[in-house]
């Protein structure tokens, strides 16, 4: 799952596509429900027997949480460093 490129533009494009299907998806909470449901829909449509689909779905949920945690951490202002470090102090 490495190497994917997330961006504001990509998310906006996905939201626009969902809104074309359902105008109520202009509400971000409706759009995010479509995004979450589409993962389940997509996983269910994959051929059986290749892997444990429920386990992969669980891993994807954890991956989503990791992305969320990283994005939230990136919002926090960075603390400025101060002082001078000296060896042995």
Long-range contacts (C-beta under 8 A, 24 or more apart in sequence): 1-63, 6-67
